[in-house]
Amino acid sequence: MACAIVSGYTIDCRDSVGGIDAVYFAEFGNVTILDASGIVTGITKVAGKKFYKFEIPTKSSAVASSNPTGSIENGTLFFEQTLDFPINKRDATTRNIITTLSKNKVVAVTLDKDGTYRMYGKQFGMYLAASTGTSGAAAADAQGYVLKFEASEREDFFEVTNALGLALTTAG
């Protein structure tokens, strides 16, 4: 069976901007997600559950990626998804939040600087991977964490409609 190519790509206006403004997390088992053609069309949350917002510092190195990975020999294709972002605080409250995140399988949504919400870990969830927490050495060094989440997904990221993105932090 051949997969039909149904469109091409043309260079459009240069209106993209890189970066992430915020990351939203929910426990994987507490959300049901509907999609069509790569766009999330519905999110149902368990009663009382919601996505939690993590603000990203304006000049940060936060990055989300979804890289296609295939094997011709095995006939397989999947998307290796990663999400890296800093938390510039190192106190007991932040420690406890990170400990909870590290124990969960999560769904992540980024609000990118272009105003688009994108979902990662939709099908199988994301897990905290090798991350860092440091005091820094010099007075101007970061004191905090750089968290890295990873997923191996059957499909690329999903775009989330603006209306659903704005309702992420509303409890189900």
N, C-alpha and C positions, 0 to 999 in steps of 0.2 A: 504494500500500500504506500503510495507516495503522498506526501503532505503538500497540498496546493499552495503556491505562493500567490497571494491575492492583491498585493499592493507593493509599491516601492517606497522610496524615501527621497524627498527633495529638501534642500537647504532652505530654511525659513528665516524669518527675522531674527536678529541677535537680541533676544529679549530674556535670555536665561541668566540666572545668578546662582552661584553656588552657596552652600552653607545651610545650617539647620538652626532654627529658632527655639524649638522645643521638641521633646520626646514624651510620648504618652505610653504608659504600660498598663496592661490588665492581665490577670491570670488567664492563661490559655483556656482552662476549663470553664470559665465564667462568662464566655462570650460565644455567640453563634453569629457567623458572618455569611452574608449572601453577596454574590458577585455576578457580574455579567460583563464579558469582554474586557477583563482586566480592571474593572471599576467596582469598588465595594458599593453595593446598593442598599444594604441594610445591616445593622448591627443590633443584636438583641443581647442585653446584659442580664445576668441573674439578678433577682430582686436585691437591691441594696448595693450592688457592685458597680464599679465604674473604672474608667481609665484614670491613672494618676499622672499629672503633668510634672515634668522635670525641665525647668528652664535651662537654656544653654547660654553661657556667657557670649556677649556680642562678638568678640574677636576670638572665637575658639577654634579648635581644630576638630570639631565634631564632624563625623562623616558616616554616611550610610551607603552601602553598596550591595548590589545584587548581580553576581557574575555567573554567566552561563558556563557550565562545566560539562563536557561530554566525553564519551569514550566510543570511538568508532568500533573497536574490537568487541565491546560489550553491548553496543546499541543503546547506551543509556545517556540521559541528559538530565541535569538538575541545576539549581541555582544556589550557589554558595552566598548566603546573605550575612553581612556583618554590620554592626552598628557600634561605633566608638564615640564616646563623649565624656567631657570632663565634669566633675563636681568639685568646685573650689571651696570645699569646707571639709574639715576633719574633726568632728566632735561626736559625742555619744549618739545623738539623734540621727545624724547622717550614717554613722556606723550601723545602727539598727535597721535603717531603711535598706542599706546595701546588703546586709545579711539576709533580710527577707527576700529581696530581689534575687539574690544568688541561689536561693533554695527553690525558686519557682520556675516553671515553664511559662513563658509570657508571649503575648502578642504585643508588638511595638508599632506605634504610628509616629512618624516624624512630621513636623510642620516645617517645611523647607522655606528658605528665604524668598523663594519665588511664589510663596503663598499656597503651595500645593501640599496636601496631606498624602503621605505614602505609608502603606502597611507592609510590615515584614513579619515573617513567621506565621502567616495565616493558616497554612495547612498542617504544619508539624510543630510549631512553636519555636521560640528562641530560648537559649540558655546562656547564662553568664559564663564567659570563657576566661582565659588568663587576663587578668586586669591588674592594675597597680593602685596602691595607696601609699602616699609618701609625705614626709614632713618637709621636703625640700632641704637645700643646704644653705643657700644665701637668702638674705632678707626678701628679695624680690622673687624668689622661686615659688612655684605653686605648692600649696599645702592642701592636699586633697586626693582625689581619686581620678583615674581614667578607667571607665568601665567599657568592656567589650562584650557584646552579645553576638552569638552566632546561630545560624540555622542552615539546614540543607533542605531546600524546598523544591517541590515539583514544578512550580511556576515562578516567574519573576515577581517583583513587588506588585502590589495592587494600589491603584490610586483610590483615595477616599474622597467622596463628594464633600464640598465645603459645608453643607448643612449637617452631614454626619460628623465631620471633623469638629465643628463647633459644639456638638452635643456629647463629645467623648467623656467629659468630666461630669456629666449628669448621671446620677445613679439610676440603675434599671429598676 
